[in-house]
Amino acid sequence: MVRNKNQWLLVAVLAVLFLGASWFCVSVWRATPSMPPYGNIVLAAAAILVLVLGCGLIALMFYSHRKGYDEPARSNRTARD
């Protein structure tokens, strides 16, 4: 929840930036010629590949954290003088 005046200001500024970026993207998208069908297929395949790869890497991160592979190295040996 937004609690004070500064947070409302931040939300308003971010909303204006988001709307401006969205407007710019749509205007550029409409001004360019359409892509051939093979371009859409390649773009869709790349998006799916990036999504699968990102999900896999995040799953590996959670797996490694749960198994304790992210813990600092420790030793039971005593230090030599």
N, CA, C and O atoms as a GROMACS GRO file, in nm:
protein
  324
    1MET      N    1   0.084  -0.119   0.000
    1MET     CA    2   0.000   0.000   0.000
    1MET      C    3   0.088   0.125   0.000
    1MET      O    4   0.198   0.125   0.054
    2VAL      N    5   0.038   0.226  -0.060
    2VAL     CA    6   0.106   0.354  -0.062
    2VAL      C    7   0.067   0.428   0.066
    2VAL      O    8  -0.051   0.448   0.093
    3ARG      N    9   0.168   0.470   0.144
    3ARG     CA   10   0.139   0.524   0.275
    3ARG      C   11   0.160   0.674   0.289
    3ARG      O   12   0.088   0.739   0.365
    4ASN      N   13   0.256   0.729   0.218
    4ASN     CA   14   0.278   0.872   0.238
    4ASN      C   15   0.287   0.946   0.103
    4ASN      O   16   0.278   0.886  -0.005
    5LYS      N   17   0.306   1.076   0.113
    5LYS     CA   18   0.304   1.162  -0.006
    5LYS      C   19   0.418   1.129  -0.103
    5LYS      O   20   0.398   1.131  -0.224
    6ASN      N   21   0.536   1.098  -0.051
    6ASN     CA   22   0.650   1.067  -0.138
    6ASN      C   23   0.625   0.940  -0.219
    6ASN      O   24   0.665   0.930  -0.335
    7GLN      N   25   0.560   0.842  -0.157
    7GLN     CA   26   0.531   0.719  -0.230
    7GLN      C   27   0.427   0.744  -0.340
    7GLN      O   28   0.438   0.687  -0.448
    8TRP      N   29   0.329   0.828  -0.313
    8TRP     CA   30   0.231   0.863  -0.416
    8TRP      C   31   0.300   0.933  -0.533
    8TRP      O   32   0.269   0.908  -0.650
    9LEU      N   33   0.395   1.021  -0.501
    9LEU     CA   34   0.470   1.091  -0.605
    9LEU      C   35   0.551   0.992  -0.689
    9LEU      O   36   0.555   1.002  -0.812
   10LEU      N   37   0.616   0.899  -0.622
   10LEU     CA   38   0.695   0.798  -0.693
   10LEU      C   39   0.606   0.713  -0.783
   10LEU      O   40   0.642   0.686  -0.898
   11VAL      N   41   0.492   0.670  -0.733
   11VAL     CA   42   0.399   0.591  -0.812
   11VAL      C   43   0.351   0.671  -0.933
   11VAL      O   44   0.342   0.617  -1.044
   12ALA      N   45   0.322   0.797  -0.914
   12ALA     CA   46   0.275   0.882  -1.024
   12ALA      C   47   0.383   0.899  -1.131
   12ALA      O   48   0.355   0.889  -1.250
   13VAL      N   49   0.506   0.923  -1.088
   13VAL     CA   50   0.617   0.940  -1.184
   13VAL      C   51   0.640   0.811  -1.261
   13VAL      O   52   0.658   0.814  -1.382
   14LEU      N   53   0.640   0.698  -1.192
   14LEU     CA   54   0.661   0.569  -1.259
   14LEU      C   55   0.546   0.538  -1.355
   14LEU      O   56   0.570   0.482  -1.462
   15ALA      N   57   0.424   0.573  -1.319
   15ALA     CA   58   0.310   0.550  -1.407
   15ALA      C   59   0.322   0.635  -1.534
   15ALA      O   60   0.295   0.587  -1.644
   16VAL      N   61   0.363   0.762  -1.518
   16VAL     CA   62   0.381   0.849  -1.635
   16VAL      C   63   0.492   0.795  -1.725
   16VAL      O   64   0.477   0.794  -1.848
   17LEU      N   65   0.603   0.749  -1.666
   17LEU     CA   66   0.711   0.692  -1.746
   17LEU      C   67   0.665   0.566  -1.819
   17LEU      O   68   0.699   0.545  -1.936
   18PHE      N   69   0.589   0.483  -1.751
   18PHE     CA   70   0.537   0.361  -1.814
   18PHE      C   71   0.444   0.393  -1.930
   18PHE      O   72   0.455   0.333  -2.037
   19LEU      N   73   0.354   0.488  -1.910
   19LEU     CA   74   0.263   0.526  -2.018
   19LEU      C   75   0.338   0.588  -2.136
   19LEU      O   76   0.304   0.561  -2.251
   20GLY      N   77   0.438   0.670  -2.108
   20GLY     CA   78   0.518   0.730  -2.216
   20GLY      C   79   0.595   0.625  -2.294
   20GLY      O   80   0.600   0.630  -2.416
   21ALA      N   81   0.654   0.529  -2.224
   21ALA     CA   82   0.728   0.422  -2.292
   21ALA      C   83   0.633   0.335  -2.373
   21ALA      O   84   0.666   0.293  -2.484
   22SER      N   85   0.515   0.307  -2.319
   22SER     CA   86   0.417   0.226  -2.391
   22SER      C   87   0.370   0.298  -2.518
   22SER      O   88   0.361   0.237  -2.624
   23TRP      N   89   0.340   0.426  -2.506
   23TRP     CA   90   0.298   0.505  -2.622
   23TRP      C   91   0.407   0.504  -2.730
   23TRP      O   92   0.377   0.484  -2.848
   24PHE      N   93   0.533   0.524  -2.690
   24PHE     CA   94   0.644   0.525  -2.786
   24PHE      C   95   0.656   0.389  -2.856
   24PHE      O   96   0.673   0.384  -2.977
   25CYS      N   97   0.648   0.281  -2.778
   25CYS     CA   98   0.660   0.147  -2.837
   25CYS      C   99   0.548   0.120  -2.939
   25CYS      O  100   0.574   0.067  -3.046
   26VAL      N  101   0.427   0.157  -2.905
   26VAL     CA  102   0.314   0.134  -2.996
   26VAL      C  103   0.329   0.221  -3.121
   26VAL      O  104   0.299   0.175  -3.231
   27SER      N  105   0.374   0.345  -3.105
   27SER     CA  106   0.389   0.431  -3.223
   27SER      C  107   0.498   0.380  -3.316
   27SER      O  108   0.483   0.387  -3.438
   28VAL      N  109   0.608   0.329  -3.261
   28VAL     CA  110   0.714   0.272  -3.346
   28VAL      C  111   0.665   0.144  -3.411
   28VAL      O  112   0.695   0.119  -3.528
   29TRP      N  113   0.592   0.063  -3.336
   29TRP     CA  114   0.541  -0.064  -3.388
   29TRP      C  115   0.448  -0.040  -3.507
   29TRP      O  116   0.454  -0.113  -3.606
   30ARG      N  117   0.362   0.060  -3.498
   30ARG     CA  118   0.268   0.088  -3.607
   30ARG      C  119   0.336   0.154  -3.726
   30ARG      O  120   0.286   0.144  -3.838
   31ALA      N  121   0.449   0.220  -3.705
   31ALA     CA  122   0.518   0.291  -3.814
   31ALA      C  123   0.604   0.198  -3.898
   31ALA      O  124   0.639   0.233  -4.011
   32THR      N  125   0.640   0.082  -3.845
   32THR     CA  126   0.727  -0.009  -3.919
   32THR      C  127   0.646  -0.109  -4.000
   32THR      O  128   0.532  -0.140  -3.963
   33PRO      N  129   0.701  -0.159  -4.111
   33PRO     CA  130   0.628  -0.259  -4.190
   33PRO      C  131   0.618  -0.391  -4.114
   33PRO      O  132   0.698  -0.418  -4.024
   34SER      N  133   0.520  -0.472  -4.152
   34SER     CA  134   0.502  -0.599  -4.081
   34SER      C  135   0.613  -0.696  -4.115
   34SER      O  136   0.677  -0.687  -4.220
   35MET      N  137   0.635  -0.790  -4.024
   35MET     CA  138   0.741  -0.888  -4.040
   35MET      C  139   0.688  -1.006  -4.120
   35MET      O  140   0.570  -1.039  -4.111
   36PRO      N  141   0.774  -1.072  -4.199
   36PRO     CA  142   0.728  -1.190  -4.273
   36PRO      C  143   0.698  -1.305  -4.176
   36PRO      O  144   0.743  -1.302  -4.061
   37PRO      N  145   0.622  -1.404  -4.219
   37PRO     CA  146   0.583  -1.513  -4.129
   37PRO      C  147   0.701  -1.587  -4.065
   37PRO      O  148   0.694  -1.624  -3.948
   38TYR      N  149   0.809  -1.608  -4.141
   38TYR     CA  150   0.923  -1.679  -4.082
   38TYR      C  151   0.987  -1.596  -3.970
   38TYR      O  152   1.044  -1.652  -3.876
   39GLY      N  153   0.978  -1.465  -3.979
   39GLY     CA  154   1.030  -1.380  -3.872
   39GLY      C  155   0.951  -1.396  -3.743
   39GLY      O  156   1.007  -1.398  -3.634
   40ASN      N  157   0.819  -1.408  -3.756
   40ASN     CA  158   0.735  -1.431  -3.639
   40ASN      C  159   0.765  -1.566  -3.576
   40ASN      O  160   0.765  -1.579  -3.453
   41ILE      N  161   0.789  -1.667  -3.660
   41ILE     CA  162   0.821  -1.800  -3.608
   41ILE      C  163   0.953  -1.798  -3.533
   41ILE      O  164   0.964  -1.854  -3.423
   42VAL      N  165   1.054  -1.734  -3.589
   42VAL     CA  166   1.185  -1.725  -3.523
   42VAL      C  167   1.173  -1.646  -3.393
   42VAL      O  168   1.231  -1.685  -3.292
   43LEU      N  169   1.099  -1.538  -3.395
   43LEU     CA  170   1.081  -1.458  -3.274
   43LEU      C  171   1.010  -1.537  -3.165
   43LEU      O  172   1.048  -1.530  -3.048
   44ALA      N  173   0.906  -1.612  -3.202
   44ALA     CA  174   0.833  -1.694  -3.105
   44ALA      C  175   0.923  -1.803  -3.048
   44ALA      O  176   0.921  -1.829  -2.927
   45ALA      N  177   1.001  -1.868  -3.134
   45ALA     CA  178   1.092  -1.973  -3.087
   45ALA      C  179   1.197  -1.916  -2.992
   45ALA      O  180   1.230  -1.979  -2.891
   46ALA      N  181   1.249  -1.800  -3.023
   46ALA     CA  182   1.349  -1.737  -2.935
   46ALA      C  183   1.287  -1.699  -2.801
   46ALA      O  184   1.351  -1.716  -2.697
   47ALA      N  185   1.164  -1.649  -2.803
   47ALA     CA  186   1.098  -1.612  -2.678
   47ALA      C  187   1.073  -1.734  -2.591
   47ALA      O  188   1.094  -1.730  -2.469
   48ILE      N  189   1.030  -1.844  -2.652
   48ILE     CA  190   1.007  -1.968  -2.576
   48ILE      C  191   1.139  -2.022  -2.521
   48ILE      O  192   1.144  -2.066  -2.406
   49LEU      N  193   1.244  -2.018  -2.601
   49LEU     CA  194   1.375  -2.065  -2.556
   49LEU      C  195   1.426  -1.983  -2.438
   49LEU      O  196   1.477  -2.038  -2.340
   50VAL      N  197   1.412  -1.852  -2.446
   50VAL     CA  198   1.457  -1.765  -2.336
   50VAL      C  199   1.374  -1.791  -2.210
   50VAL      O  200   1.429  -1.794  -2.100
   51LEU      N  201   1.245  -1.811  -2.225
   51LEU     CA  202   1.158  -1.840  -2.111
   51LEU      C  203   1.196  -1.972  -2.045
   51LEU      O  204   1.207  -1.979  -1.922
   52VAL      N  205   1.216  -2.076  -2.124
   52VAL     CA  206   1.254  -2.206  -2.069
   52VAL      C  207   1.391  -2.199  -2.002
   52VAL      O  208   1.409  -2.253  -1.893
   53LEU      N  209   1.485  -2.134  -2.065
   53LEU     CA  210   1.619  -2.122  -2.008
   53LEU      C  211   1.617  -2.043  -1.878
   53LEU      O  212   1.682  -2.082  -1.780
   54GLY      N  213   1.543  -1.934  -1.874
   54GLY     CA  214   1.533  -1.854  -1.752
   54GLY      C  215   1.468  -1.931  -1.639
   54GLY      O  216   1.516  -1.927  -1.525
   55CYS      N  217   1.359  -2.003  -1.668
   55CYS     CA  218   1.293  -2.084  -1.565
   55CYS      C  219   1.385  -2.195  -1.516
   55CYS      O  220   1.389  -2.224  -1.396
   56GLY      N  221   1.459  -2.256  -1.606
   56GLY     CA  222   1.553  -2.361  -1.567
   56GLY      C  223   1.663  -2.309  -1.477
   56GLY      O  224   1.699  -2.374  -1.379
   57LEU      N  225   1.716  -2.193  -1.509
   57LEU     CA  226   1.822  -2.136  -1.425
   57LEU      C  227   1.770  -2.097  -1.287
   57LEU      O  228   1.841  -2.114  -1.187
   58ILE      N  229   1.650  -2.044  -1.281
   58ILE     CA  230   1.593  -2.010  -1.151
   58ILE      C  231   1.566  -2.137  -1.070
   58ILE      O  232   1.588  -2.139  -0.949
   59ALA      N  233   1.518  -2.244  -1.137
   59ALA     CA  234   1.496  -2.370  -1.067
   59ALA      C  235   1.627  -2.426  -1.013
   59ALA      O  236   1.631  -2.476  -0.901
   60LEU      N  237   1.734  -2.417  -1.091
   60LEU     CA  238   1.865  -2.462  -1.043
   60LEU      C  239   1.913  -2.380  -0.925
   60LEU      O  240   1.975  -2.433  -0.833
   61MET      N  241   1.885  -2.251  -0.926
   61MET     CA  242   1.924  -2.166  -0.814
   61MET      C  243   1.852  -2.210  -0.686
   61MET      O  244   1.915  -2.221  -0.581
   62PHE      N  245   1.721  -2.234  -0.695
   62PHE     CA  246   1.647  -2.279  -0.577
   62PHE      C  247   1.693  -2.416  -0.532
   62PHE      O  248   1.704  -2.442  -0.412
   63TYR      N  249   1.720  -2.506  -0.627
   63TYR     CA  250   1.767  -2.640  -0.593
   63TYR      C  251   1.900  -2.634  -0.520
   63TYR      O  252   1.920  -2.700  -0.418
   64SER      N  253   1.992  -2.555  -0.574
   64SER     CA  254   2.125  -2.546  -0.513
   64SER      C  255   2.119  -2.483  -0.374
   64SER      O  256   2.194  -2.522  -0.285
   65HIS      N  257   2.030  -2.386  -0.356
   65HIS     CA  258   2.017  -2.324  -0.224
   65HIS      C  259   1.958  -2.423  -0.124
   65HIS      O  260   2.001  -2.428  -0.009
   66ARG      N  261   1.859  -2.500  -0.168
   66ARG     CA  262   1.793  -2.596  -0.078
   66ARG      C  263   1.887  -2.710  -0.039
   66ARG      O  264   1.879  -2.760   0.073
   67LYS      N  265   1.976  -2.751  -0.129
   67LYS     CA  266   2.069  -2.860  -0.100
   67LYS      C  267   2.191  -2.812  -0.021
   67LYS      O  268   2.270  -2.895   0.024
   68GLY      N  269   2.208  -2.681  -0.003
   68GLY     CA  270   2.318  -2.630   0.077
   68GLY      C  271   2.445  -2.602  -0.002
   68GLY      O  272   2.550  -2.580   0.058
   69TYR      N  273   2.437  -2.603  -0.134
   69TYR     CA  274   2.557  -2.578  -0.215
   69TYR      C  275   2.601  -2.432  -0.209
   69TYR      O  276   2.713  -2.400  -0.249
   70ASP      N  277   2.515  -2.344  -0.160
   70ASP     CA  278   2.550  -2.202  -0.154
   70ASP      C  279   2.612  -2.161  -0.021
   70ASP      O  280   2.647  -2.045  -0.002
   71GLU      N  281   2.626  -2.256   0.071
   71GLU     CA  282   2.684  -2.225   0.202
   71GLU      C  283   2.833  -2.202   0.188
   71GLU      O  284   2.897  -2.258   0.098
   72PRO      N  285   2.891  -2.117   0.276
   72PRO     CA  286   3.036  -2.097   0.271
   72PRO      C  287   3.110  -2.225   0.308
   72PRO      O  288   3.059  -2.308   0.384
   73ALA      N  289   3.229  -2.241   0.254
   73ALA     CA  290   3.309  -2.360   0.282
   73ALA      C  291   3.352  -2.360   0.429
   73ALA      O  292   3.391  -2.258   0.484
   74ARG      N  293   3.344  -2.480   0.491
   74ARG     CA  294   3.387  -2.497   0.631
   74ARG      C  295   3.477  -2.619   0.640
   74ARG      O  296   3.470  -2.710   0.557
   75SER      N  297   3.558  -2.619   0.740
   75SER     CA  298   3.647  -2.732   0.762
   75SER      C  299   3.644  -2.770   0.910
   75SER      O  300   3.630  -2.685   0.997
   76ASN      N  301   3.656  -2.900   0.936
   76ASN     CA  302   3.661  -2.949   1.074
   76ASN      C  303   3.804  -2.953   1.126
   76ASN      O  304   3.826  -2.978   1.245
   77ARG      N  305   3.901  -2.929   1.041
   77ARG     CA  306   4.042  -2.934   1.084
   77ARG      C  307   4.077  -2.808   1.161
   77ARG      O  308   4.020  -2.701   1.137
   78THR      N  309   4.170  -2.821   1.252
   78THR     CA  310   4.217  -2.705   1.328
   78THR      C  311   4.330  -2.638   1.251
   78THR      O  312   4.401  -2.702   1.173
   79ALA      N  313   4.347  -2.511   1.273
   79ALA     CA  314   4.450  -2.435   1.203
   79ALA      C  315   4.587  -2.472   1.259
   79ALA      O  316   4.603  -2.490   1.380
   80ARG      N  317   4.686  -2.484   1.171
   80ARG     CA  318   4.824  -2.514   1.215
   80ARG      C  319   4.895  -2.386   1.256
   80ARG      O  320   4.871  -2.279   1.201
   81ASP      N  321   4.980  -2.399   1.352
   81ASP     CA  322   5.058  -2.282   1.399
   81ASP      C  323   5.184  -2.264   1.320
   81ASP      O  324   5.260  -2.171   1.346
   0.00000   0.00000   0.00000
